[in-house]
């Protein structure tokens, strides 16, 4: 009987302790956010962001720092994977739907298992070289989906992150004779140098330098390549708007072909014209037209390897690149992923990251950030080589269109191997 009592007492005591424990746990749980706290605890949201090559290093460094900042919107830890792609390559992938966007009318819940797996790595955002490229991608989106997938207004609107432009660059030893004999640097000056029969001998330089060699990006593999040709056309026709008919003009075609015959053929793919000059020196080009940011980033390598700097010259007419951050608004990405992409956009536009852009030779989109705002600014470091800081005044070419790119592709195909 005593054993029975002891057993009952033990059971009752254990039950009481259990009830007390549950009450205490629930009290602690409510104090920490309630019974749903586990459901709202921070998760990990992984997004992929396509980045134009000129901003890839800056964006990648920012992504690493962003991932270490902790919790973002919706209590999520955001991890950003940066996919570097030239703008022309990225545009082609969007237009050919190589990212496997859903067909018009397809709902996310209707996806097959294979489609769901492919969408797990669907780009949440695209940092293009210029807004022109995003506009072309939207043209394709309207054909496939009946609406834009990158927006110009609203919560997920495109916003420019930084800027750069096409500039001239000449090895210092080549600068004096060229400018003395042909005048200020321009496409006309470069054309005269390109067609000089005896090369540097008649240009006033060392005959051992051979013919003048022009460094410029491949028009079929880099956004800056077509942009350079269009600025050349703008100078040839003396206007900032170039038409398809202009590019088909026989006189311009012959003039351009003579220019392109002076190109070295180095670079292409993921290598910029400035990087080619840094690696191959005078063999890649005595001078040429480069993205300012590429040239500033390559300047240290050029001086170290070739013991001679490249001096910058700013054209009267040029092309600007504004690197818009465009968030994909289609059903392929979740609201959480869209918000994560927007959070990263805001991070890149923060004052700290805008100042960091100066260390990569990029002009901040924020007009309040001065070009000498940080000690590591490449604009301050290379100012003695002709870098223009504040108050730069140049004419800008009109936006590039799909028809112009198609016309340039046709011209290139007709003139290859001439």
N, C-alpha and C positions, 0 to 999 in steps of 0.2 A: 504493500500500500504506500509505504514511504517512497519507494522507487517510482511508483506511478505519479505521486504528487510532484516529485522532483522533475520528472520528465515534462509534466504539464507546465510547471513553472519555467523550465528552460525554454520550451517552445514559445510561451507567451512573452518571455523576455526577448527572445530572438526576433519575434514579430514586431515588438515595440521598437527595438533598435532599427529594424528595416524601415518602419514607417518614419521614424525620426530621420534616418539617413536620406530617405526620398525627399522629405520636406526640406532638409538642409540643402540637398543638391538642387532642388527646384528654386530655392531662395537664391543660391549662388548663381544659378543659370539665369534667372530674371535680372539679377544685378549686372550680369555681363552681357545682356542683350536679349534675354528671354529664351523661351524654348526653341525659337527658330534661329538662334545664333549660329548653329552649325551650318544651316542652309545658306547663311549670308557671309560666312567666313571667306576671306580672300582666296580667289582661285587664280589660275594663270591663263591669260589670254595671249595667244601667239598670233601675230599678224606678219604678213609679208609686205614690204614696201619696195616697189621698183624705184631705183634712183638713177638719174642721168649720170653719166661718167664724170663730168666736171665737178659734181657735188658729192660723189660717192664717198670719198674719204671723210669729208666733213659730216655727212649724214651717218656714216658707220660709227664714227667716234661719238656722235651725239646719241646714237641708239644704245651703245654700251653704257654711257652715263645715265641715260633714261631708264634702262633696265635696273639700275642700281638705286634708283630714287625711291623705290617702295611701291605702295599701293596707289593705283590710279582710279579712274571713274568706275563706278559700280563695284567698288571694293575688290578690284582685280589687279593682280600684278601683271604688267604688260611686258611681253618680250617681243622685240622687233627684229625680224630677219630682213636684212638689206640685200636686195637683188640688183646688182649693177647691170644696166643695159643702156646702150646707146639709144637715143630717141627714135631713130629710124627703125632699129630692130624692134623696140617695144611697140611702136606704132603698127608695124607689120603683124606682130603677134595679136594685138587687139583686133585689127581688121580681119585677120584670118581666124579669129576666135580660138587661138591656140591655148588660151587659159581655160577653155571649156565653160564659157558662160552658158546659163540655161537658155533654152529656146523660149521665144516669146510665148507667154501663156502658161509656162511650166511653173508650178509652185514648188517651193523647197521641199515640202513633204512628199511630193511626187517623185523625188529623185531616186534613182536606183542606187544600189550599194556602190557600184563603180563610180557613179557621178558624185556621190557623197564623199568618197575618198579623194577624188580630184579637186573638189571644192574645199577640202581641208587646207589646201595650200594656195587658194585663190588670192591674188593680190588685193589687199584692202585699200591700197593707195598707190598712186603713180606720181613720182616727181619727174616731170618731163623737162626737156631742155627749154622748151618755150610753149607758150599758150597756143601757138599755131598748131602744134602737134596734138594737143588735147582737143582742139576744135575739129581736127580731121578725124580723130577717134570717135568723137561724138557724131559726126556725119555717118560713120559706119554703124554706130549704135542706133541711130534713128531708122536706118534701113532694116536692121535686124530686130530691134525691140520696140520701135515706134516712139522712142524718147531718148533723151540724153542720159548717159550713165555717170557723167561728171558734171557737176552743177556750178553755175556762176554766181548763185546767190543762195541764201538760206543757211541752215546750220552747217551743212557739209560743203560749203562753197570752196572753190579754188582760191588759194592765196599764194602770192609770190613769196618765195623764201629768200632769194638772193639774186644778184645780177652779175653779169659779165658781158663783154663785148669783143668783137673782132678787132684786133690791132695789128699793126705792122711791127716786125722785129728784124733787125739787121745786125750781123756780127760787126763789132766796132771797126775792125780793119776794113770791112767792105763799105762801111757807111760813108767815109770821107770821099773816096773817088766817085762813088755812085751819085751822091747828092751834088757834088761839085760839077759833074759832067752832064747830069740829066735833070737836075732840079729836085724839088720836094718829092718825097716818096708818095706814090700813087699807083694805081693799076696801070696807068699809061707809062709811068716811069719804069715799072717792072716789065711791061711788054717790050719797051725799047731795049732794056737790058737782055731780055730773053732772046730777041732776034738779032742781037749784035753778032755778025759773022765770026769775028775773031775773039768774042767773049771779053774777058777782063783786059785783054791787051788794048782794045780800043775804048774800054770803059775807064781807063786810067788806073787800073789795079795791076797786080802782079800777074804777068802772063801765065805763070805756073798755076794760077787758080783755075785755068780753063774757062769753060763757058759758065754763064750765070746759072745757078741752080735755085729753083723756087721750091720752098717748103709750104705745103698746103694740105689740108686734110682730104682724104679720098672722098669724093662726092657720093660714092655708093655705099660707104661704110660709116660715115660720121655726119651728124647733123651740121657741124660747122663747115663741111665740104660744100654742100649745096648753098649754104648761106654765103660763103666766100664768092662763089660764082655769081650769085645774084647781086652781090654788092659790086662785083666787077661789071656786070651788065648795067647796074644803076649808074656807074660812073661813065660807061661807054655811051649810054643814051642820055646822060645828064638829067636823070630824074630818079625819084625814090620809089616809083611804082613800075615794076617790070611785068610785061605781059607774056603770054605764051608765044604770041607773034614775034615779040622781040627776040626770044630765045631761038626762034626759027629763022631769024634774019641771016642771010648768007654772009653778009659783011661781019656781023658779030661772031658768027660761027667760025669763020676763018681766023679772026683775031684771037678768039678764045683758044682755038686749037694750037696756035703758035705759042700762047702762054703756057698751055698744059704740056707742051713738048719740053718745057724747061723744068718740069717737076721731076723730082728724084725717084719717086715711086716707093720711098720708104714709108713705113708706118702702115696704118690701116687697122681694122678691127678695134681692139681696145687700146691701141697706142695712138696718142695724140701727135700732131705734127711737132709740137714743142718737145715731147718726149723723144721723138725720133732725132731731133737736132741735138738733144742732150746726149744721146747714145752714139750717134754717127757723125755729129759735127758738121763740117762743111760739105761732106759727102751727101748729107740729107738736105742741105740747103744753105746758100749764102745768106738768105733771108726769106721772109715769107709772111703769110698772114696766119695769126694764131688767136685762140681764145686768150684773153688777157690773164685769166685765172690759171690756165695751163702753163703759160709762159712764166708767170711769177713763181709757180710751184717748181718749174724745171730750171730756174735761173741758177740755183746753187750748183746743180749737177753740171750745167753748161760751163760755168766758170771753173769748177774744180777739174773737169776733164779736159777742157780745151784752152784753159788759161786766158780766156777772153770772153767778155760778156756780150750779150745781145742787147742792143739798145732799142727801146720802144718808140714807136711813132703812131700817133692817132689819126685815122683817116677822117676825111671831111664827111664821108657818108659811110655808115657801118650798120651792123646788125647787133641788136641787143638780145640777150637770152635772160629770161626772167624766172625760170625754174618754178613753175606753179606746182603746188602740192594739191593733187586732185584725188578726192576720196570716192571710191566706187560706191554707188548708191543702189545697185541692183540687189536682188534677193540672194545672190551667191554668198554674201557675207552677212553675219548676224548684226543685230543692233549693238551688241557688246563689242564686236570687232570694229564696227564703224566708229563707235565712241572711243575705242582705243586708238584708232587711226587719227581721230581728231585730237586726242590728247597729245599724241606725238607731234602733230602739226603745231599745236600751241607751244610745245616745248622748243621746237626749232625756231619759233618766232620770239621766244623769250629774249630779253636783252643779253643775257649771258651767252646764249648760243649765237646770237647775231654778232656779238663781239668775237666769238670763236671763229666765225666764218672768215674774218680778216686774216687769220693765220693760214688760211687755205687760198688766199688770193681772190676771195669772193667779195663783192660789194654788198653790204647788208641791204635787205629790203626795208628795214627800219631806217627812215631818213634821219632819225635822231642819233644814230650811232655814227660817229665820225670815223674816217678811214685810219686815223692814228690812235684809235681808242684803246688799243692794247700794245704792249711792248713787242709782241710777236707779229704784228701786222706786216704782211709782205709789201704793202703799199708804202709804208715808211722805210722798210729795209732797202727797197730797190728804187727809191725816189730819184736817186742820183743817175739812174739809167733811163730817165725819161718818163717814169710813171706819173700820170696825172691823178691828183687826188680830187679834192672838192672843186666844184665849178667846171666840170668837164662839159664842153659844148660840142656835140656832133649831131649831124643829121641821121635820122634812122630810116632804114628801108621799111617799106610796107610789109605787112604779114605775108608769110609764105603760104601758098595754097597747094592742095593736092594736084591741081592741073600743072602748076609750075614744077613740082617734083617729078611728075610724069614726063614733062617735056625735057627736063634735065637728064632723066634716065634714058630717054630716047636719044638725046644728043650723045651721051656717053657711049651707048651701044653702037651708034653709027661711027664714032671716032676712035674706038678702041683699035689698036693695032695699026693706026695710020702711019 
